[in-house]
């Protein structure tokens, strides 16, 4: 199992932790570039959607 597969598996097992990490990163970015808060929020939401999709893929059993 490579690092990417391990990351997908972790996302599948702990999606709430991934969301918390994305929120923390977005808050830090808004602290530095607050005038772009709307774009940062949009990017954070897309990152959460992507992470959830990767996590769902990681939960599927491997092909036979």
Long-range contacts (C-beta under 8 A, 24 or more apart in sequence): 5-58, 7-54, 7-58, 8-54, 8-55, 8-57, 8-58, 9-58, 9-59, 10-58, 11-51, 11-52, 11-54, 11-55, 11-58, 12-54, 12-55, 12-56, 12-57, 12-58, 12-59, 13-55, 15-51, 15-52, 15-55, 18-48, 18-51, 18-52, 18-55, 19-48, 19-51, 22-47, 22-48, 22-51
